[in-house]
Structure formats: structure tokens, C-alpha cells
């Protein structure tokens, strides 16, 4: 009986210590992002519509102004399209420069012109501060017809 009480007290203290420290790392994102169209392996026209989708998160425009980490809205994302690139690591601020296109207005479709040949497209979710989220990126390969 005494052994069970000691184990319970130790377990409770350990749980409180982890909660106070915030744990070792952030929990993974519950959602995912993906290409609605095109799909990997597709051959597309030079002027094509590219559409994104997501599950487990709400797509919304980024609030105006400079935000602090405390103002970041949990569960809210917006899309970023990377051209001929791969996913960025978790927690990285997505550059506001080539090869990335930001959709801070909350849109999920773009009409764009691509040069003929093979291309690698990455859709990556960002939070209100444009930081990448764990597991919320997809890369596809398409061929643009001449």
C-alpha cells in the first residue's frame, strides 16, 4: 500500500513538472495540407489553376500589422506555395521571397503561368507569423506542357 502511494505521488509530481515546463517539444499539428489540383504526376497547361486544401485547421487571412507570439491564433493557417522547392523545417519563418508565394489573404486558389517542363510544387501552411507547422506540407511533381 505504501509503495502505491509513493508511486502515485512521484507520478503526480512528474506530471506537474512537465506541465510547468511545457513539455520537451510542441505537439504535432492535428491537420494536413494538400493539393486539390493538380495532383502529382499530372501534365498541366502553362497557364493553370492550382488549388490547395486542408483538414484539421481553419484557413483565414492573417490579421493586419505586426503580431506578437501571444497574438497568434491557434488552429488558424494560411497557405504558401513554393516553386521548385521542398518543405521547410518545422517552426521556420517562410521567406517573403522567391521561391515562395504567400496567401496571407486566406485564398486557396491561384491562376499562374509556369514554364514548360518538370516542376516541384510545395504547399506549406503557416501560422499568423508565417511559421511552418509540423506535418503541414505536401510536395508534388508536375510537368508543364509546351
C-alpha positions as CSV (number, residue, x, y, z in Angstrom):
1,X,0.0,0.0,0.0
2,X,2.8,2.4,1.0
3,X,4.6,1.6,-2.3
4,X,1.5,2.5,-4.3
5,X,1.1,5.9,-2.5
6,X,4.8,6.7,-3.2
7,X,4.4,5.8,-6.9
8,X,1.2,8.0,-7.1
9,X,3.0,11.0,-5.5
10,X,6.0,10.6,-7.8
11,X,3.8,10.3,-10.9
12,X,1.8,13.4,-9.8
13,X,5.0,15.4,-9.2
14,X,6.4,14.4,-12.6
15,X,3.1,15.4,-14.4
16,X,3.1,18.8,-12.7
17,X,6.8,19.3,-13.6
18,X,6.1,18.6,-17.2
19,X,3.1,20.8,-17.3
20,X,5.0,23.7,-15.7
21,X,7.9,23.4,-18.2
22,X,5.6,23.0,-21.2
23,X,7.0,19.6,-22.1
24,X,10.0,18.8,-24.3
25,X,8.5,19.9,-27.6
26,X,5.4,21.3,-29.2
27,X,2.7,18.7,-30.1
28,X,2.4,17.9,-33.8
29,X,-0.2,19.7,-35.8
30,X,-3.5,17.8,-36.0
31,X,-4.2,18.7,-39.6
32,X,-2.6,18.4,-43.0
33,X,-2.5,20.5,-46.2
34,X,-2.6,19.1,-49.7
35,X,-3.1,19.9,-53.4
36,X,-6.7,19.6,-54.6
37,X,-5.4,20.1,-58.1
38,X,-3.1,19.4,-59.8
39,X,-2.1,16.0,-58.5
40,X,1.5,14.6,-58.5
41,X,2.4,13.2,-61.9
42,X,-0.2,15.4,-63.8
43,X,0.7,17.2,-67.0
44,X,-0.7,20.7,-66.9
45,X,-1.1,23.7,-69.2
46,X,1.4,26.6,-69.0
47,X,-1.4,28.8,-67.5
48,X,-3.1,26.6,-64.8
49,X,-5.2,26.8,-61.7
50,X,-3.6,25.5,-58.6
51,X,-5.9,24.8,-55.6
52,X,-5.0,23.8,-52.0
53,X,-7.0,22.1,-49.3
54,X,-6.6,21.3,-45.7
55,X,-8.0,19.3,-42.8
56,X,-7.8,19.9,-39.1
57,X,-7.2,23.6,-39.3
58,X,-9.1,26.8,-40.3
59,X,-7.8,28.8,-43.2
60,X,-8.0,32.5,-42.6
61,X,-6.4,35.8,-43.6
62,X,-3.5,37.0,-41.5
63,X,-4.5,39.9,-39.2
64,X,-3.0,43.2,-40.3
65,X,0.0,44.7,-38.6
66,X,2.9,43.2,-36.7
67,X,1.9,40.4,-34.4
68,X,3.5,39.1,-31.3
69,X,3.6,35.3,-30.5
70,X,0.8,35.8,-27.9
71,X,-1.5,37.1,-30.7
72,X,-1.1,34.1,-32.9
73,X,-4.4,32.4,-33.3
74,X,-4.3,28.7,-32.5
75,X,-5.7,26.4,-35.3
76,X,-5.6,29.2,-37.9
77,X,-3.4,28.8,-41.0
78,X,-2.8,30.3,-44.4
79,X,-1.1,28.8,-47.4
80,X,2.3,29.3,-49.0
81,X,3.2,27.9,-52.4
82,X,6.8,27.0,-53.1
83,X,8.0,26.7,-56.7
84,X,10.7,24.1,-57.4
85,X,11.5,23.6,-53.7
86,X,10.9,21.3,-50.8
87,X,9.1,21.7,-47.5
88,X,10.8,23.9,-44.9
89,X,11.5,22.5,-41.4
90,X,9.1,22.9,-38.5
91,X,8.9,26.3,-36.9
92,X,10.8,28.1,-39.7
93,X,9.6,31.5,-40.9
94,X,8.6,31.2,-44.5
95,X,10.5,33.8,-46.5
96,X,8.6,36.5,-48.3
97,X,10.7,36.0,-51.4
98,X,11.3,33.5,-54.2
99,X,10.6,30.7,-54.4
100,X,7.6,31.3,-52.0
101,X,4.2,32.9,-52.8
102,X,2.2,33.9,-49.7
103,X,-1.6,33.6,-49.4
104,X,-1.9,35.8,-46.3
105,X,-5.4,36.9,-47.6
106,X,-6.7,33.3,-46.9
107,X,-7.2,32.4,-50.6
108,X,-6.8,28.8,-51.7
109,X,-6.6,29.1,-55.5
110,X,-4.1,30.8,-57.8
111,X,-4.0,31.1,-61.6
112,X,-0.4,31.1,-62.6
113,X,1.9,30.7,-65.6
114,X,4.7,28.2,-65.4
115,X,7.5,27.5,-67.9
116,X,7.2,24.2,-69.8
117,X,9.0,21.2,-68.3
118,X,9.1,19.5,-64.9
119,X,8.3,21.4,-61.7
120,X,8.2,20.6,-58.0
121,X,5.4,22.4,-56.1
122,X,5.2,22.6,-52.3
123,X,2.1,23.8,-50.4
124,X,3.0,24.7,-46.8
125,X,0.8,26.0,-44.0
126,X,2.0,28.9,-41.9
127,X,0.6,30.4,-38.7
128,X,-0.1,34.1,-38.3
129,X,3.6,34.8,-38.0
130,X,4.3,32.8,-41.2
131,X,6.0,30.0,-39.2
132,X,5.7,26.5,-40.6
133,X,3.7,23.9,-38.7
134,X,4.7,20.2,-38.1
135,X,3.4,17.9,-40.8
136,X,1.6,20.6,-42.7
137,X,3.3,20.5,-46.1
138,X,2.9,18.5,-49.3
139,X,5.2,18.3,-52.3
140,X,4.1,17.2,-55.8
141,X,5.8,16.9,-59.1
142,X,4.1,18.1,-62.3
143,X,5.0,18.5,-65.9
144,X,4.0,21.7,-67.7
145,X,3.2,21.0,-71.4
146,X,4.9,23.1,-74.1
